[in-house]
């Protein structure tokens, strides 16, 4: 008889986990606390940065391998409960685990029998896990163990289906040997390396991995500063570094810095992990990333003489290309600084416009546009804040004709051909130098 897995949380990790478990032969029941998201899945119309992932999930539903449930807990016994709920940032910059805690307690209290509680949502290292365990303790009995296993995922945005169904490694974090073996047996057909570790190690593997990616980005941006001072071309430097397989090409693109949900959250969580400890490298990673946003503002100030009264067009509001996610997006940080400096901002993104309008509603200093050319028309400067390929293929001759003043273009993503834009009479300034 097929094992039964219940999933709570149907973001990209939850959806991909459901597809993966169905492919492994499990009977999957899936729930999300967001009623609108459940409606979208039930009606087959959920918008996503990864359409293939949604399609695979809906195919599983159509085939009877995956069932959608409006209830936050299963109707009967299960073998696994997978928690894939978010851990968003609190105002103090720390991950919020209340939603995860409530999900685990609800599952443990309302689901009969023994089952594994599998955390795809990874609480920050430190005391968060022990507090979750303490909350579950009253629901355990001598005959009911309810082991908790941390199995972090490492999906790239827009590639969750591939990264979760074909993982580079499977981390199983638990002190319960039987639970570890049960989960390893479930995942064995994936033929990926399996690493058995303590819960604390599993947490730190997840957070340290993302912090390392952030550090690589800040490192190459620091090298970009040195390149400007020495006359070197940082893009050539990055290319030369990337050819070394020990370094690789991922996360060494100089520019405006990193954003999104995971990298900023997890660097900050580690930076604040131990009171009184001053983790120099993590602090430098955060400081350099903030400096890249500030560099856009100082570059515009120098090129325009002042920000006050200027019209600035921002191309790119998503934190990176291929997504509509604007969390911690560099473009939004630049918008905030420009408005404080007295500029009027004209914002455009090919996919993240709606999310950006919610995050930064229009006012007397901010206008949102659905067309790139309308956004740029009459602007004193254009800033490339997201690496959308569409920006490279725009008709820059047309844009140049409709810009005002010194006609400045600040490329925060090294996306455009500087010589071609300078030939149009534009003042082209690559942020990376």
MIMARLO-618165 format. One record per residue (C-alpha): residue number from 1; z, y, x. Coordinates in pm, 1 decimal. Example, Ala and Ser with C-alpha at 12.3 -4.5 7.8 and 13.67 -1.06 7.14 Angstrom:
BEGIN
<rec n="1" w="780.0" v="-450.0" u="1230.0"/>
<rec n="2" w="714.0" v="-106.0" u="1367.0"/>
***
This chain:
BEGIN
<rec n="1" w="0.0" v="0.0" u="0.0"/>
<rec n="2" w="-92.6" v="344.7" u="132.0"/>
<rec n="3" w="186.0" v="563.6" u="261.8"/>
<rec n="4" w="257.4" v="873.2" u="53.9"/>
<rec n="5" w="276.4" v="1216.4" u="217.3"/>
<rec n="6" w="385.4" v="1531.1" u="33.2"/>
<rec n="7" w="277.4" v="1865.2" u="182.4"/>
<rec n="8" w="430.0" v="2204.3" u="107.1"/>
<rec n="9" w="225.5" v="2502.6" u="223.0"/>
<rec n="10" w="-153.0" v="2514.2" u="201.5"/>
<rec n="11" w="-252.7" v="2769.5" u="459.2"/>
<rec n="12" w="-498.0" v="2658.7" u="725.6"/>
<rec n="13" w="-241.6" v="2423.8" u="885.4"/>
<rec n="14" w="-142.4" v="2266.2" u="553.4"/>
<rec n="15" w="-500.9" v="2220.1" u="437.4"/>
<rec n="16" w="-606.3" v="2062.0" u="767.0"/>
<rec n="17" w="-295.1" v="1842.0" u="772.6"/>
<rec n="18" w="-380.7" v="1716.0" u="423.8"/>
<rec n="19" w="-736.0" v="1630.2" u="530.7"/>
<rec n="20" w="-610.8" v="1460.8" u="847.0"/>
<rec n="21" w="-352.7" v="1250.0" u="662.6"/>
<rec n="22" w="-609.4" v="1148.0" u="400.8"/>
<rec n="23" w="-843.0" v="1035.6" u="679.6"/>
<rec n="24" w="-553.4" v="834.9" u="824.3"/>
<rec n="25" w="-527.2" v="647.7" u="494.2"/>
<rec n="26" w="-233.3" v="827.4" u="335.2"/>
<rec n="27" w="-207.4" v="916.4" u="-29.4"/>
<rec n="28" w="-154.6" v="1291.6" u="-12.1"/>
<rec n="29" w="6.7" v="1524.9" u="-264.2"/>
<rec n="30" w="-15.6" v="1894.8" u="-182.6"/>
<rec n="31" w="167.3" v="2202.2" u="-312.3"/>
<rec n="32" w="176.5" v="2572.4" u="-233.8"/>
<rec n="33" w="433.5" v="2819.0" u="-366.1"/>
<rec n="34" w="155.5" v="3074.1" u="-424.8"/>
<rec n="35" w="30.2" v="3012.2" u="-779.7"/>
<rec n="36" w="-289.4" v="3209.0" u="-717.9"/>
<rec n="37" w="-369.5" v="2991.1" u="-418.3"/>
<rec n="38" w="-311.3" v="2678.2" u="-625.1"/>
<rec n="39" w="-540.1" v="2819.3" u="-895.1"/>
<rec n="40" w="-810.7" v="2885.3" u="-638.1"/>
<rec n="41" w="-791.3" v="2532.5" u="-500.0"/>
<rec n="42" w="-784.1" v="2378.1" u="-847.4"/>
<rec n="43" w="-1094.4" v="2576.3" u="-942.7"/>
<rec n="44" w="-1269.9" v="2520.9" u="-608.5"/>
<rec n="45" w="-1306.6" v="2890.7" u="-531.0"/>
<rec n="46" w="-1054.5" v="2960.3" u="-254.4"/>
<rec n="47" w="-1175.8" v="3217.5" u="-1.6"/>
<rec n="48" w="-1105.2" v="3122.0" u="357.2"/>
<rec n="49" w="-1191.0" v="3208.3" u="715.9"/>
<rec n="50" w="-1283.2" v="2841.8" u="750.6"/>
<rec n="51" w="-1505.8" v="2735.6" u="458.0"/>
<rec n="52" w="-1561.8" v="2389.0" u="606.8"/>
<rec n="53" w="-1186.4" v="2326.5" u="595.6"/>
<rec n="54" w="-1161.8" v="2418.5" u="227.3"/>
<rec n="55" w="-1469.5" v="2206.3" u="154.0"/>
<rec n="56" w="-1316.4" v="1904.4" u="330.9"/>
<rec n="57" w="-991.9" v="1949.4" u="137.4"/>
<rec n="58" w="-1174.7" v="1973.8" u="-195.9"/>
<rec n="59" w="-1379.8" v="1666.3" u="-107.6"/>
<rec n="60" w="-1051.5" v="1481.7" u="-57.4"/>
<rec n="61" w="-935.2" v="1601.0" u="-398.5"/>
<rec n="62" w="-1261.1" v="1489.9" u="-561.1"/>
<rec n="63" w="-1234.6" v="1149.2" u="-392.8"/>
<rec n="64" w="-881.1" v="1098.4" u="-521.1"/>
<rec n="65" w="-731.2" v="1099.5" u="-170.3"/>
<rec n="66" w="-552.6" v="1432.4" u="-221.2"/>
<rec n="67" w="-373.7" v="1542.9" u="-537.6"/>
<rec n="68" w="-268.2" v="1898.9" u="-613.8"/>
<rec n="69" w="80.8" v="1942.1" u="-756.1"/>
<rec n="70" w="231.0" v="2246.2" u="-926.3"/>
<rec n="71" w="575.6" v="2106.5" u="-850.5"/>
<rec n="72" w="746.1" v="2194.1" u="-522.6"/>
<rec n="73" w="874.8" v="1839.7" u="-480.7"/>
<rec n="74" w="730.4" v="1492.6" u="-542.0"/>
<rec n="75" w="783.8" v="1304.2" u="-866.4"/>
<rec n="76" w="899.2" v="987.9" u="-692.4"/>
<rec n="77" w="960.9" v="826.1" u="-353.3"/>
<rec n="78" w="750.4" v="931.6" u="-54.6"/>
<rec n="79" w="722.2" v="834.3" u="309.9"/>
<rec n="80" w="669.4" v="1178.9" u="462.3"/>
<rec n="81" w="727.8" v="1540.0" u="362.9"/>
<rec n="82" w="531.7" v="1790.9" u="571.1"/>
<rec n="83" w="656.2" v="2150.6" u="576.0"/>
<rec n="84" w="366.9" v="2385.7" u="652.5"/>
<rec n="85" w="512.9" v="2709.4" u="517.8"/>
<rec n="86" w="490.7" v="3038.4" u="702.7"/>
<rec n="87" w="755.9" v="3192.8" u="924.9"/>
<rec n="88" w="656.0" v="3561.6" u="903.0"/>
<rec n="89" w="805.9" v="3834.3" u="1116.2"/>
<rec n="90" w="1115.8" v="4013.1" u="993.7"/>
<rec n="91" w="1149.5" v="4389.6" u="1047.8"/>
<rec n="92" w="1338.4" v="4320.5" u="1372.2"/>
<rec n="93" w="1041.3" v="4121.1" u="1503.7"/>
<rec n="94" w="1205.6" v="3779.4" u="1471.9"/>
<rec n="95" w="1048.4" v="3493.4" u="1272.7"/>
<rec n="96" w="1194.1" v="3451.6" u="923.8"/>
<rec n="97" w="1298.0" v="3092.3" u="850.7"/>
<rec n="98" w="1448.2" v="3136.5" u="503.8"/>
<rec n="99" w="1135.6" v="3003.1" u="333.8"/>
<rec n="100" w="1132.5" v="2698.4" u="559.8"/>
<rec n="101" w="1503.3" v="2637.1" u="499.5"/>
<rec n="102" w="1463.3" v="2659.9" u="122.1"/>
<rec n="103" w="1162.8" v="2426.9" u="131.2"/>
<rec n="104" w="1350.9" v="2160.7" u="327.2"/>
<rec n="105" w="1660.1" v="2179.0" u="106.4"/>
<rec n="106" w="1447.7" v="2159.5" u="-209.2"/>
<rec n="107" w="1261.7" v="1855.4" u="-79.3"/>
<rec n="108" w="1577.5" v="1679.9" u="37.9"/>
<rec n="109" w="1773.0" v="1751.7" u="-280.3"/>
<rec n="110" w="1503.7" v="1662.1" u="-532.1"/>
<rec n="111" w="1320.4" v="1373.0" u="-367.1"/>
<rec n="112" w="1471.9" v="1026.0" u="-401.9"/>
<rec n="113" w="1514.6" v="776.3" u="-120.8"/>
<rec n="114" w="1449.6" v="795.4" u="251.7"/>
<rec n="115" w="1157.7" v="982.9" u="406.4"/>
<rec n="116" w="1073.0" v="1179.2" u="718.8"/>
<rec n="117" w="1093.5" v="1558.1" u="706.3"/>
<rec n="118" w="808.7" v="1666.8" u="933.6"/>
<rec n="119" w="804.7" v="2030.2" u="1042.6"/>
<rec n="120" w="462.1" v="2172.9" u="1114.0"/>
<rec n="121" w="632.5" v="2509.1" u="1064.9"/>
<rec n="122" w="823.0" v="2542.8" u="1390.4"/>
<rec n="123" w="1141.8" v="2751.3" u="1384.5"/>
<rec n="124" w="1203.1" v="2961.7" u="1695.5"/>
<rec n="125" w="1394.2" v="2804.0" u="1984.5"/>
<rec n="126" w="1765.8" v="2867.3" u="1979.1"/>
<rec n="127" w="1996.6" v="2821.0" u="1682.9"/>
<rec n="128" w="1744.0" v="2817.1" u="1397.4"/>
<rec n="129" w="1696.6" v="2439.7" u="1397.3"/>
<rec n="130" w="2069.0" v="2365.3" u="1411.9"/>
<rec n="131" w="2119.7" v="2591.9" u="1110.4"/>
<rec n="132" w="1848.0" v="2403.6" u="923.7"/>
<rec n="133" w="2009.8" v="2072.5" u="1016.6"/>
<rec n="134" w="2349.0" v="2198.6" u="899.2"/>
<rec n="135" w="2199.9" v="2296.4" u="563.3"/>
<rec n="136" w="2061.3" v="1943.7" u="526.8"/>
<rec n="137" w="2382.2" v="1773.0" u="637.4"/>
<rec n="138" w="2543.7" v="1779.0" u="293.2"/>
<rec n="139" w="2243.2" v="1593.2" u="150.4"/>
<rec n="140" w="2272.5" v="1308.5" u="398.2"/>
<rec n="141" w="2482.1" v="998.3" u="330.4"/>
<rec n="142" w="2563.2" v="686.2" u="532.3"/>
<rec n="143" w="2263.6" v="521.7" u="364.6"/>
<rec n="144" w="2033.1" v="825.1" u="360.6"/>
<rec n="145" w="1935.3" v="962.0" u="699.0"/>
<rec n="146" w="1658.0" v="1218.2" u="630.0"/>
<rec n="147" w="1545.7" v="1256.0" u="993.9"/>
<rec n="148" w="1376.4" v="1583.3" u="1089.0"/>
<rec n="149" w="1077.6" v="1566.5" u="1322.4"/>
<rec n="150" w="905.7" v="1868.3" u="1476.5"/>
<rec n="151" w="533.9" v="1816.0" u="1531.6"/>
<rec n="152" w="376.5" v="2151.1" u="1617.8"/>
<rec n="153" w="6.5" v="2211.4" u="1576.3"/>
<rec n="154" w="-205.9" v="2425.5" u="1806.1"/>
<rec n="155" w="-505.6" v="2527.8" u="1592.8"/>
<rec n="156" w="-739.1" v="2807.7" u="1683.6"/>
<rec n="157" w="-810.0" v="3048.8" u="1400.6"/>
<rec n="158" w="-1122.6" v="2930.2" u="1222.3"/>
<rec n="159" w="-1110.6" v="2586.6" u="1389.2"/>
<rec n="160" w="-803.6" v="2430.9" u="1228.2"/>
<rec n="161" w="-992.9" v="2133.3" u="1084.8"/>
<rec n="162" w="-1125.1" v="2026.3" u="1422.7"/>
<rec n="163" w="-807.2" v="2103.6" u="1615.9"/>
<rec n="164" w="-579.2" v="1912.9" u="1375.9"/>
<rec n="165" w="-804.1" v="1613.2" u="1309.6"/>
<rec n="166" w="-899.3" v="1592.1" u="1679.5"/>
<rec n="167" w="-586.3" v="1723.6" u="1852.7"/>
<rec n="168" w="-563.2" v="1773.9" u="2228.0"/>
<rec n="169" w="-211.7" v="1626.5" u="2212.2"/>
<rec n="170" w="46.5" v="1520.3" u="1956.4"/>
<rec n="171" w="399.9" v="1641.9" u="2019.5"/>
<rec n="172" w="676.1" v="1449.1" u="1842.0"/>
<rec n="173" w="1012.2" v="1619.9" u="1870.7"/>
<rec n="174" w="1312.3" v="1424.5" u="1743.9"/>
<rec n="175" w="1625.6" v="1246.3" u="1861.9"/>
<rec n="176" w="1565.0" v="966.2" u="1610.9"/>
<rec n="177" w="1374.8" v="688.5" u="1787.5"/>
<rec n="178" w="1276.7" v="508.0" u="1469.0"/>
<rec n="179" w="1138.2" v="827.3" u="1316.1"/>
<rec n="180" w="942.0" v="897.8" u="1634.4"/>
<rec n="181" w="787.2" v="551.7" u="1631.3"/>
<rec n="182" w="700.0" v="576.3" u="1261.6"/>
<rec n="183" w="516.0" v="903.6" u="1313.1"/>
<rec n="184" w="346.2" v="779.0" u="1629.9"/>
<rec n="185" w="216.1" v="477.5" u="1438.6"/>
<rec n="186" w="78.4" v="708.4" u="1169.9"/>
<rec n="187" w="-106.9" v="920.8" u="1426.6"/>
<rec n="188" w="-220.8" v="635.1" u="1652.5"/>
<rec n="189" w="-577.6" v="617.5" u="1509.1"/>
<rec n="190" w="-640.6" v="974.7" u="1630.7"/>
<rec n="191" w="-633.4" v="838.1" u="1988.0"/>
<rec n="192" w="-477.0" v="1156.7" u="2123.7"/>
<rec n="193" w="-204.2" v="1167.7" u="2388.8"/>
<rec n="194" w="139.9" v="1145.8" u="2226.9"/>
<rec n="195" w="434.8" v="1320.3" u="2387.0"/>
<rec n="196" w="786.7" v="1218.5" u="2277.9"/>
<rec n="197" w="1034.4" v="1500.2" u="2336.7"/>
<rec n="198" w="1358.4" v="1645.3" u="2205.9"/>
<rec n="199" w="1342.9" v="1887.0" u="1911.6"/>
<rec n="200" w="1428.2" v="2179.8" u="2139.5"/>
<rec n="201" w="1146.6" v="2085.3" u="2376.8"/>
<rec n="202" w="897.9" v="2060.2" u="2089.1"/>
<rec n="203" w="994.3" v="2408.4" u="1974.1"/>
<rec n="204" w="956.0" v="2554.0" u="2320.0"/>
<rec n="205" w="622.8" v="2377.4" u="2378.1"/>
<rec n="206" w="482.5" v="2553.4" u="2072.4"/>
<rec n="207" w="618.8" v="2897.8" u="2153.6"/>
<rec n="208" w="552.4" v="2876.4" u="2527.4"/>
<rec n="209" w="190.7" v="2771.5" u="2470.2"/>
<rec n="210" w="113.1" v="3079.0" u="2262.9"/>
<rec n="211" w="313.8" v="3303.4" u="2494.6"/>
<rec n="212" w="105.3" v="3174.8" u="2785.8"/>
<rec n="213" w="-217.6" v="3263.8" u="2604.6"/>
<rec n="214" w="-81.9" v="3613.0" u="2541.3"/>
<rec n="215" w="19.5" v="3643.1" u="2905.7"/>
<rec n="216" w="-334.8" v="3552.5" u="3017.3"/>
<rec n="217" w="-474.6" v="3832.4" u="2802.0"/>
<rec n="218" w="-226.3" v="4085.1" u="2937.4"/>
<rec n="219" w="-288.0" v="3961.2" u="3291.1"/>
<rec n="220" w="-662.3" v="4023.3" u="3276.7"/>
<rec n="221" w="-596.0" v="4365.6" u="3125.5"/>
<rec n="222" w="-370.8" v="4444.3" u="3421.1"/>
<rec n="223" w="-649.1" v="4328.9" u="3652.7"/>
<rec n="224" w="-883.7" v="4561.8" u="3462.6"/>
<rec n="225" w="-659.8" v="4853.8" u="3560.9"/>
<rec n="226" w="-680.7" v="4747.8" u="3925.3"/>
<rec n="227" w="-1057.9" v="4707.6" u="3895.8"/>
<rec n="228" w="-1097.9" v="5066.0" u="3776.4"/>
<rec n="229" w="-900.6" v="5188.3" u="4076.6"/>
<rec n="230" w="-1101.2" v="4986.4" u="4328.9"/>
<rec n="231" w="-1451.2" v="5020.3" u="4184.7"/>
<rec n="232" w="-1472.6" v="4653.4" u="4085.9"/>
<rec n="233" w="-1633.4" v="4529.7" u="3763.8"/>
<rec n="234" w="-1359.5" v="4347.4" u="3574.3"/>
<rec n="235" w="-1612.2" v="4150.7" u="3371.4"/>
<rec n="236" w="-1754.0" v="4005.9" u="3691.6"/>
<rec n="237" w="-1400.7" v="3939.2" u="3812.6"/>
<rec n="238" w="-1314.2" v="3757.5" u="3489.3"/>
<rec n="239" w="-1634.6" v="3553.5" u="3508.4"/>
<rec n="240" w="-1560.1" v="3454.4" u="3865.8"/>
<rec n="241" w="-1207.1" v="3352.6" u="3772.6"/>
<rec n="242" w="-1321.3" v="3155.3" u="3468.8"/>
<rec n="243" w="-1543.4" v="2929.8" u="3678.2"/>
<rec n="244" w="-1229.7" v="2782.8" u="3833.0"/>
<rec n="245" w="-1141.1" v="2492.5" u="3599.7"/>
<rec n="246" w="-772.4" v="2551.8" u="3667.9"/>
<rec n="247" w="-807.2" v="2892.9" u="3501.3"/>
<rec n="248" w="-1085.3" v="2850.1" u="3246.2"/>
<rec n="249" w="-1260.2" v="3110.5" u="3033.5"/>
<rec n="250" w="-1023.2" v="3116.7" u="2737.3"/>
<rec n="251" w="-804.3" v="3425.3" u="2691.6"/>
<rec n="252" w="-932.2" v="3622.4" u="2990.5"/>
<rec n="253" w="-1147.1" v="3872.5" u="2802.1"/>
<rec n="254" w="-1027.1" v="4221.5" u="2900.3"/>
<rec n="255" w="-1004.4" v="4478.8" u="2626.2"/>
<rec n="256" w="-784.1" v="4614.7" u="2352.0"/>
<rec n="257" w="-535.7" v="4325.4" u="2363.0"/>
<rec n="258" w="-418.7" v="4043.4" u="2138.5"/>
<rec n="259" w="-302.1" v="4048.0" u="1777.7"/>
<rec n="260" w="-268.2" v="3810.8" u="1485.3"/>
<rec n="261" w="29.5" v="3620.6" u="1354.6"/>
<rec n="262" w="115.3" v="3367.9" u="1625.3"/>
<rec n="263" w="90.5" v="3532.4" u="1966.7"/>
<rec n="264" w="289.4" v="3852.0" u="1896.2"/>
<rec n="265" w="552.9" v="3664.3" u="1696.5"/>
<rec n="266" w="614.5" v="3395.1" u="1952.3"/>
<rec n="267" w="616.7" v="3619.7" u="2258.0"/>
<rec n="268" w="875.2" v="3841.5" u="2087.7"/>
<rec n="269" w="1082.5" v="3542.1" u="1979.4"/>
<rec n="270" w="1104.7" v="3415.3" u="2337.8"/>
<rec n="271" w="1165.1" v="3763.8" u="2476.3"/>
<rec n="272" w="1469.6" v="3797.5" u="2248.9"/>
<rec n="273" w="1586.8" v="3437.1" u="2271.3"/>
<rec n="274" w="1888.5" v="3480.9" u="2498.1"/>
<rec n="275" w="2103.7" v="3793.1" u="2449.2"/>
<rec n="276" w="2141.9" v="3978.2" u="2775.4"/>
<rec n="277" w="1855.9" v="3791.9" u="2943.1"/>
<rec n="278" w="1565.6" v="4008.9" u="3055.2"/>
<rec n="279" w="1253.0" v="3788.2" u="3073.3"/>
<rec n="280" w="1038.2" v="4009.4" u="3293.7"/>
<rec n="281" w="704.1" v="3837.8" u="3243.4"/>
<rec n="282" w="734.3" v="3828.8" u="2864.6"/>
<rec n="283" w="835.5" v="4193.4" u="2854.6"/>
<rec n="284" w="541.0" v="4282.4" u="3075.5"/>
<rec n="285" w="308.9" v="4086.4" u="2846.0"/>
<rec n="286" w="427.0" v="4289.6" u="2547.3"/>
<rec n="287" w="421.3" v="4619.8" u="2735.8"/>
<rec n="288" w="68.2" v="4573.4" u="2869.4"/>
<rec n="289" w="-55.5" v="4476.2" u="2524.6"/>
<rec n="290" w="94.4" v="4792.2" u="2375.1"/>
<rec n="291" w="-54.1" v="4994.6" u="2660.5"/>
<rec n="292" w="-405.6" v="4880.5" u="2570.4"/>
<rec n="293" w="-375.9" v="5041.8" u="2227.8"/>
<rec n="294" w="-238.2" v="5355.0" u="2389.0"/>
<rec n="295" w="-533.5" v="5355.3" u="2628.9"/>
<rec n="296" w="-772.3" v="5392.7" u="2335.7"/>
<rec n="297" w="-583.3" v="5700.7" u="2219.0"/>
<rec n="298" w="-564.0" v="5859.5" u="2563.4"/>
<rec n="299" w="-935.0" v="5789.6" u="2620.6"/>
<rec n="300" w="-1025.5" v="5960.9" u="2293.7"/>
<rec n="301" w="-795.2" v="6253.5" u="2368.1"/>
<rec n="302" w="-960.0" v="6306.3" u="2704.9"/>
<rec n="303" w="-1314.2" v="6269.3" u="2571.5"/>
<rec n="304" w="-1264.6" v="6490.1" u="2265.3"/>
<rec n="305" w="-1011.5" v="6738.7" u="2400.7"/>
<rec n="306" w="-784.0" v="6678.0" u="2102.5"/>
<rec n="307" w="-745.1" v="6436.6" u="1813.5"/>
<rec n="308" w="-641.4" v="6697.2" u="1560.2"/>
<rec n="309" w="-913.3" v="6753.0" u="1304.9"/>
<rec n="310" w="-1147.6" v="6495.2" u="1459.5"/>
<rec n="311" w="-1332.3" v="6226.9" u="1264.1"/>
<rec n="312" w="-1286.4" v="5885.4" u="1426.9"/>
<rec n="313" w="-1468.8" v="5573.2" u="1309.8"/>
<rec n="314" w="-1298.3" v="5237.4" u="1369.4"/>
<rec n="315" w="-1528.1" v="4936.0" u="1372.0"/>
<rec n="316" w="-1309.8" v="4626.6" u="1331.1"/>
<rec n="317" w="-984.9" v="4581.1" u="1140.2"/>
<rec n="318" w="-934.1" v="4204.3" u="1176.7"/>
<rec n="319" w="-731.0" v="4098.3" u="1478.3"/>
<rec n="320" w="-1034.6" v="3907.7" u="1605.8"/>
<rec n="321" w="-1383.1" v="3811.6" u="1493.4"/>
<rec n="322" w="-1423.4" v="3522.8" u="1252.4"/>
<rec n="323" w="-1122.7" v="3605.0" u="1036.2"/>
<rec n="324" w="-1010.3" v="3841.1" u="763.7"/>
<rec n="325" w="-655.8" v="3842.0" u="902.7"/>
<rec n="326" w="-527.9" v="4190.9" u="988.4"/>
<rec n="327" w="-175.3" v="4097.6" u="1096.1"/>
<rec n="328" w="-86.6" v="4282.2" u="1417.6"/>
<rec n="329" w="-453.4" v="4382.1" u="1445.7"/>
<rec n="330" w="-526.3" v="4624.8" u="1731.4"/>
<rec n="331" w="-749.2" v="4830.8" u="1503.3"/>
<rec n="332" w="-462.9" v="4901.6" u="1264.2"/>
<rec n="333" w="-235.7" v="5007.5" u="1550.7"/>
<rec n="334" w="-505.5" v="5248.6" u="1669.1"/>
<rec n="335" w="-545.6" v="5384.7" u="1315.7"/>
<rec n="336" w="-172.1" v="5453.9" u="1295.3"/>
<rec n="337" w="-174.5" v="5642.6" u="1625.4"/>
<rec n="338" w="-483.4" v="5843.7" u="1533.5"/>
<rec n="339" w="-331.8" v="5953.0" u="1203.7"/>
<rec n="340" w="-13.8" v="6059.2" u="1380.0"/>
<rec n="341" w="-229.6" v="6262.1" u="1617.5"/>
<rec n="342" w="-393.0" v="6452.6" u="1333.5"/>
<rec n="343" w="-729.9" v="6275.0" u="1321.9"/>
<rec n="344" w="-907.8" v="6151.4" u="1011.6"/>
<rec n="345" w="-1004.9" v="5784.3" u="1036.6"/>
<rec n="346" w="-1312.3" v="5620.0" u="886.9"/>
<rec n="347" w="-1252.1" v="5242.3" u="885.5"/>
<rec n="348" w="-1493.7" v="4952.4" u="847.8"/>
<rec n="349" w="-1478.6" v="4574.8" u="890.6"/>
<rec n="350" w="-1740.2" v="4322.2" u="771.8"/>
<rec n="351" w="-1478.0" v="4077.9" u="640.7"/>
<rec n="352" w="-1126.6" v="4221.9" u="658.1"/>
<rec n="353" w="-1184.4" v="4535.3" u="452.0"/>
<rec n="354" w="-981.2" v="4422.6" u="150.1"/>
<rec n="355" w="-686.5" v="4306.9" u="360.9"/>
<rec n="356" w="-697.5" v="4631.5" u="558.7"/>
<rec n="357" w="-692.1" v="4836.6" u="239.3"/>
<rec n="358" w="-376.4" v="4652.5" u="135.8"/>
<rec n="359" w="-216.3" v="4695.1" u="477.9"/>
<rec n="360" w="-322.8" v="5059.2" u="521.9"/>
<rec n="361" w="-409.1" v="5220.9" u="187.5"/>
<rec n="362" w="-648.3" v="5514.9" u="195.4"/>
<rec n="363" w="-499.6" v="5864.3" u="204.2"/>
<rec n="364" w="-592.0" v="6211.6" u="325.5"/>
<rec n="365" w="-616.5" v="6082.4" u="684.1"/>
<rec n="366" w="-779.9" v="5743.5" u="621.4"/>
<rec n="367" w="-1096.1" v="5642.2" u="437.3"/>
<rec n="368" w="-1224.1" v="5286.7" u="401.6"/>
<rec n="369" w="-1594.7" v="5204.1" u="390.4"/>
<rec n="370" w="-1798.5" v="4900.0" u="290.9"/>
<rec n="371" w="-2094.3" v="5003.5" u="507.2"/>
<rec n="372" w="-2091.6" v="5052.3" u="884.2"/>
<rec n="373" w="-2347.8" v="5332.7" u="884.4"/>
<rec n="374" w="-2164.0" v="5530.9" u="618.3"/>
<rec n="375" w="-1839.6" v="5488.2" u="811.8"/>
<rec n="376" w="-1995.9" v="5622.7" u="1131.6"/>
<rec n="377" w="-2192.5" v="5910.1" u="977.0"/>
<rec n="378" w="-2038.2" v="6241.3" u="1080.5"/>
<rec n="379" w="-1780.2" v="6085.6" u="1312.6"/>
<rec n="380" w="-1699.6" v="6241.6" u="1649.3"/>
<rec n="381" w="-1627.4" v="5900.6" u="1800.7"/>
<rec n="382" w="-1660.7" v="5529.9" u="1727.9"/>
<rec n="383" w="-1408.0" v="5270.7" u="1847.8"/>
<rec n="384" w="-1494.5" v="4899.8" u="1866.8"/>
<rec n="385" w="-1165.5" v="4726.6" u="1786.5"/>
<rec n="386" w="-1284.3" v="4376.6" u="1685.4"/>
<rec n="387" w="-1544.5" v="4162.6" u="1859.8"/>
<rec n="388" w="-1767.9" v="4105.2" u="1557.6"/>
<rec n="389" w="-2120.8" v="4010.3" u="1677.5"/>
<rec n="390" w="-2256.2" v="4224.0" u="1392.4"/>
<rec n="391" w="-2152.2" v="4536.9" u="1579.1"/>
<rec n="392" w="-2380.1" v="4446.9" u="1868.1"/>
<rec n="393" w="-2679.7" v="4413.6" u="1635.6"/>
<rec n="394" w="-2629.6" v="4744.0" u="1452.3"/>
<rec n="395" w="-2904.8" v="5005.4" u="1477.3"/>
<rec n="396" w="-2731.0" v="5224.5" u="1731.4"/>
<rec n="397" w="-3024.6" v="5465.7" u="1736.3"/>
<rec n="398" w="-2952.1" v="5542.0" u="1371.6"/>
<rec n="399" w="-2578.8" v="5568.1" u="1438.0"/>
<rec n="400" w="-2637.1" v="5802.4" u="1733.4"/>
<rec n="401" w="-2847.1" v="6035.1" u="1518.0"/>
<rec n="402" w="-2568.1" v="6072.6" u="1262.9"/>
<rec n="403" w="-2266.2" v="6113.3" u="1492.8"/>
<rec n="404" w="-2119.2" v="6458.2" u="1553.7"/>
<rec n="405" w="-1976.6" v="6645.2" u="1851.7"/>
<rec n="406" w="-1976.8" v="6468.0" u="2188.6"/>
<rec n="407" w="-2076.3" v="6137.4" u="2022.0"/>
<rec n="408" w="-1823.9" v="5912.5" u="2196.8"/>
<rec n="409" w="-1821.7" v="5532.0" u="2175.2"/>
<rec n="410" w="-1509.7" v="5354.6" u="2305.4"/>
<rec n="411" w="-1573.4" v="4982.0" u="2338.3"/>
<rec n="412" w="-1240.9" v="4801.7" u="2318.9"/>
<rec n="413" w="-1403.2" v="4458.1" u="2327.2"/>
<rec n="414" w="-1673.6" v="4481.8" u="2597.3"/>
<rec n="415" w="-1919.9" v="4402.8" u="2321.5"/>
<rec n="416" w="-2195.6" v="4660.2" u="2369.3"/>
<rec n="417" w="-2457.5" v="4731.2" u="2635.6"/>
<rec n="418" w="-2342.8" v="5053.9" u="2794.6"/>
<rec n="419" w="-2672.9" v="5150.7" u="2958.2"/>
<rec n="420" w="-2860.9" v="5119.2" u="2628.4"/>
<rec n="421" w="-2610.5" v="5339.9" u="2447.2"/>
<rec n="422" w="-2604.5" v="5599.9" u="2723.9"/>
<rec n="423" w="-2984.6" v="5614.2" u="2701.6"/>
<rec n="424" w="-2937.9" v="5724.2" u="2340.1"/>
<rec n="425" w="-2729.2" v="6018.3" u="2458.2"/>
<rec n="426" w="-2397.7" v="5861.5" u="2364.7"/>
<rec n="427" w="-2087.0" v="5901.3" u="2577.4"/>
<rec n="428" w="-2010.6" v="5531.6" u="2620.9"/>
<rec n="429" w="-1665.5" v="5437.3" u="2754.1"/>
<rec n="430" w="-1573.5" v="5068.8" u="2796.6"/>
<rec n="431" w="-1198.5" v="5024.7" u="2766.0"/>
<rec n="432" w="-1195.6" v="4760.4" u="3038.7"/>
<rec n="433" w="-1373.7" v="4994.4" u="3279.0"/>
***
